[in-house]
Amino acid sequence: MKKNYSKWMRIIGIILFLFILTRLDFHTAFKNLINFKWKWLIVYGILSILMLIFKSLRWRSVLLKQGIDYPMFKVCAINANTSFLGMITPGRLGELSKVVYLQEDEIPFSKSIVSVLIDRAYDLGILIIFSVIALFYFADILMVGIKNLFFFIFLFFGVGILIFLFRSNIWELLKKAMKLLLPEAKYSLIVKEWYQFKTEIIKIFYPTMPRMIFYTILIYCCYYAQINIVAHGFNVSVSFIYLSFCMTLASIVSLLPISIGGLGTREAIFIFLLSRVLVSPENALLIAFIDSNVFGLAMSGLLALLFNVFYKKPIKNK
């Protein structure tokens, strides 16, 4: 019953996307697509490669701290494969498959999942921070009162303080969350090695923090540059900050398990926000859809394919 409910939840985004299509002028959308300046695709591809490198350097810094000395090329290969899986799974859960790659080298499950969780935590953390800033930026458009925003900020920091004060209880919450996300057999392994799991997180998290933050900022600079490049390709002139915050809110909403790869939810947010700066619904949809579901997916798949071709065994350690 729970699995059927989850499947039905995921088609909400598809239904929303189909509804958006019924409201568009297809002739205008096709004309805009034909007039896209394809030279920008070269810059987009370069940024995709840089993002993969920065993501790999970030994850490798955790692995090295754990005593796992993978060659950089191998880390890139694993990241390329799992990033592609993340693009086509709800909430980018496909990126958690890095654990499988690590276990192929007989690295303990608890140790493997620590590196993946820490790596993903930085993406989620910076996305939440930028989303709070975006709410302030779009306060008038979203018709959210400043008082309500300040209340949200105080609530946000209040929760952070409570987490710090009651951090011993956070482990139990984390355990419950993992029980929901992991298969029963894997969850049992975590419970069995719970003390080692906690020790590993504490040992790795703080020493790697400066480097992880640095690489995460570089990743998001590339991420925001890509959406702005797509907009330029469609001759849409919107400020870098405005479009980047559009992407931020769309990304945080796309983490909800109501669509696959954010399809539908991302386009709806772009249409709503960009209409406030006189961008047509057709261009807004094209920017959101082309960035993620065409260029993003194509580049992710191409990089995964190339690494698998040139690096025959990207999983096994020699």
Beta strands, then each sheet from edge to edge (+ up, - down):
end
